[in-house]
Amino acid sequence: MFYEKLKIACAENGTSPTALAKKLCISTGNTGRWERGKVPGGDILQKMAQELGVTTDYLLGIDKPTAPEGELGREVVARAMTEIEGLSDDQVREVIRYAAYIKTRQNE
């Protein structure tokens, strides 16, 4: 689960698990261990999440996204779709990273 989430988050950030490991000065040999089911320790996991703009819960597969409820929720989703319309893929990824960043600040 961890490695799949890591690959998705890396792809959304235009990188790879190996490139991320290099950027964070982590041995690239770890990527093979992650692919085989190992999970990095808390400090490394936190650094990865911060670099990728996601939560550690997301990387661990325990962050269950929920849709906004009620009429306001539908308005928010519709407004978000309107706002990102016409943006490039990179710009949409930036919006997603910023939203994830705001979520992590909310949990502090």
Summary of the structure (lengths in Angstrom):
residues: 108
radius of gyration: 15.4
end to end distance: 24.9
largest distance: 48.6
contacts: 265
relative contact order: 0.14
helix: 68%
strand: 0%
